[in-house]
Amino acid sequence: MTYKLKTQLLSIAFLAAFGFQCTDKKTLELENTTISLVGNNLVSRMMDYSTFETELHLRFPENYLIVRNMSDP
């Protein structure tokens, strides 16, 4: 391996080790929230399979969540 390639691999390893650290703080708090999904055909297919809404209600059972899918293909 050349010196340049070794340096690049070492830089990538350093960024992976120290640049992507997990934090303990919550990034999203949902309390009595209306969630609107806006998008194209990919998001409109979520109306056929309600796994996103089910997962939200399973993760936040104590909150009153309303999910509106306003996408149009």
Residue frames relative to the residue before (quaternion, step in Angstrom):
aa qw qx qy qz dx dy dz
M 1.0000 0.0000 0.0000 0.0000 0.00 0.00 0.00
T 0.4469 -0.6920 0.4994 0.2682 3.48 -1.06 0.73
Y 0.6695 -0.5053 0.3705 0.3990 3.52 -1.30 0.34
K 0.6469 0.5318 -0.3167 0.4454 3.58 0.99 -0.85
L 0.6643 0.4966 -0.3028 0.4696 3.60 0.95 -0.83
K 0.6367 0.5213 -0.3251 0.4661 3.58 1.01 -0.78
T 0.6499 0.5142 -0.3111 0.4652 3.57 0.99 -0.81
Q 0.6577 0.5031 -0.3116 0.4661 3.58 0.95 -0.80
L 0.6620 0.4970 -0.3062 0.4700 3.59 0.95 -0.82
L 0.6383 0.5129 -0.3210 0.4759 3.57 1.04 -0.72
S 0.6402 0.5188 -0.3206 0.4671 3.58 1.02 -0.76
I 0.6504 0.5040 -0.3104 0.4760 3.59 0.97 -0.83
A 0.6527 0.5074 -0.3138 0.4669 3.59 0.95 -0.82
F 0.6407 0.5209 -0.3187 0.4654 3.59 1.02 -0.79
L 0.6684 0.4905 -0.2997 0.4720 3.60 0.93 -0.86
A 0.6544 0.5110 -0.3162 0.4590 3.57 0.99 -0.80
A 0.6883 0.4909 -0.2872 0.4504 3.58 0.99 -0.77
F 0.8217 0.2563 -0.1060 0.4978 3.58 0.87 -0.91
G 0.6594 0.5441 -0.3144 0.4127 3.59 1.13 -0.41
F 0.7687 0.3113 -0.1622 0.5347 3.59 1.12 -0.57
Q 0.1958 0.7938 -0.5483 0.1756 3.56 0.62 1.11
C 0.4513 -0.6838 0.5072 0.2671 3.56 -1.05 0.77
T 0.2412 -0.7502 0.5968 0.1511 3.53 -1.17 0.63
D 0.4782 -0.6853 0.4779 0.2707 3.54 -1.19 0.51
K 0.5736 0.6096 -0.3936 0.3801 3.61 1.16 -0.25
K 0.4972 -0.6295 0.5054 0.3179 3.54 -1.21 0.56
T 0.2856 -0.7823 0.5303 0.1589 3.55 -0.91 0.84
L 0.7922 0.1746 -0.0860 0.5784 3.58 1.19 -0.42
E 0.0337 -0.7821 0.6223 -0.0013 3.54 -0.79 1.06
L 0.1074 -0.7971 0.5938 0.0218 3.54 -0.73 1.10
E 0.1375 0.7658 -0.6150 0.1282 3.55 -0.66 1.14
N 0.8287 -0.1558 0.0624 0.5340 3.56 -0.52 1.23
T 0.3309 0.7758 -0.4464 0.2990 3.52 0.83 1.08
T 0.2663 -0.7062 0.6293 0.1851 3.52 -1.23 0.62
I 0.1410 -0.7915 0.5933 0.0407 3.56 -0.73 1.11
S 0.1146 -0.7945 0.5951 0.0380 3.57 -0.73 1.08
L 0.1942 -0.7671 0.6044 0.0928 3.54 -0.85 1.04
V 0.0192 -0.7898 0.6120 -0.0363 3.56 -0.69 1.11
G 0.3381 0.7476 -0.5185 0.2408 3.55 -0.78 0.96
N 0.6365 -0.5226 0.4123 0.3895 3.50 -1.27 -0.41
N 0.8334 -0.2210 0.1477 0.4846 3.59 -1.16 -0.54
L 0.5944 0.5738 -0.3725 0.4226 3.60 1.07 -0.61
V 0.7024 0.4345 -0.2602 0.5003 3.57 0.93 -0.88
S 0.6296 0.5401 -0.3533 0.4325 3.62 1.02 -0.64
R 0.6065 0.5519 -0.3584 0.4462 3.61 1.15 -0.44
M 0.5334 0.6211 -0.4069 0.4051 3.57 1.24 -0.26
M 0.5470 0.5941 -0.4047 0.4290 3.60 1.23 -0.26
D 0.6586 0.5115 -0.3076 0.4582 3.60 1.10 -0.66
Y 0.7720 0.1943 -0.0906 0.5984 3.57 1.08 -0.77
S 0.1739 -0.8464 0.4991 0.0657 3.58 -0.21 1.25
T 0.2224 0.8067 -0.5227 0.1627 3.60 0.97 0.73
F 0.6099 0.5548 -0.3566 0.4393 3.61 1.08 -0.65
E 0.6836 0.4737 -0.2827 0.4779 3.56 0.86 -0.96
T 0.6412 0.5235 -0.3233 0.4586 3.58 0.97 -0.82
E 0.6593 0.5061 -0.3058 0.4644 3.57 0.95 -0.85
L 0.6291 0.5251 -0.3377 0.4631 3.60 1.00 -0.73
H 0.7024 0.4615 -0.2753 0.4668 3.58 0.86 -0.93
L 0.6341 0.5135 -0.3368 0.4699 3.60 1.12 -0.51
R 0.6966 0.4677 -0.2760 0.4688 3.58 1.02 -0.74
F 0.7813 0.1966 -0.1034 0.5832 3.59 1.13 -0.64
P 0.0071 0.8594 -0.5112 0.0004 3.63 0.56 1.07
E 0.6772 0.5099 -0.3036 0.4349 3.61 1.08 -0.58
N 0.6556 0.5094 -0.3075 0.4650 3.59 1.24 -0.25
Y 0.3955 -0.6817 0.5639 0.2466 3.52 -1.22 0.60
L 0.0160 0.8272 -0.5567 0.0740 3.60 -0.23 1.30
I 0.1189 -0.7529 0.6444 0.0612 3.53 -1.07 0.84
V 0.1160 -0.7906 0.6002 0.0346 3.58 -0.78 1.08
R 0.0666 -0.7828 0.6187 -0.0038 3.56 -0.77 1.13
N 0.1757 -0.7709 0.6077 0.0746 3.54 -0.79 1.08
M 0.0079 -0.8350 0.5474 -0.0550 3.59 -0.23 1.29
S 0.3728 0.7439 -0.4800 0.2778 3.57 1.09 0.60
D 0.1573 -0.7785 0.6052 0.0547 3.51 -1.22 0.59
P 0.3823 -0.7483 0.4874 0.2374 3.60 -0.68 1.02
